[in-house]
Amino acid sequence: MFMNMGTRKGRDIAGNPKVAATLYWPSLFRQVNVTGVVQPVEPVESDRLWESRGTVGQVASLASNQGQPLHDYAALLARVQATDASEPILRPAEHVGLLLVPQTVEFWHGQPNRLHFRLHYQRRRQDWDTTLLQP
């Protein structure tokens, strides 16, 4: 994940790096839930992620005060147009790559009879404990 640490989400993660993510596919009746700790990647990796946005994405990131109220869309567009993109745009220090290091992973496969299949993995040092959970 790549984000601006000056946003509310960035400040929340800086204050408490324990996170959870759930990915749900309703058409498949399946989901994956991951819990763990977020840690920053090396600056060179953050630079690579920044460069992968391309110039348009970089300019948009610089012009936007992400997550703040937008009172004037025209002013945002003016900031975008005023950004000099003739030279490479260096990554701002607050834009960093983050890595979710999983501590638990649960795979859920729903069943119409509600006897769902739940497979839970718990990290134990270098290995994983596997448990089949009741629905």
Secondary structure, DSSP 8 states (H G I E B T S, - for coil): -EEETTSHHHHHHHH--EEEEEEEETTTTEEEEEEEEEEE--HHHHHHHHHHTHHHHHHHHHH--TTS--S-HHHHHHHHHHS--SS-----TTEEEEEEEEEEEEEEE--TTS--EEEEEEEETTEEEEEEE--
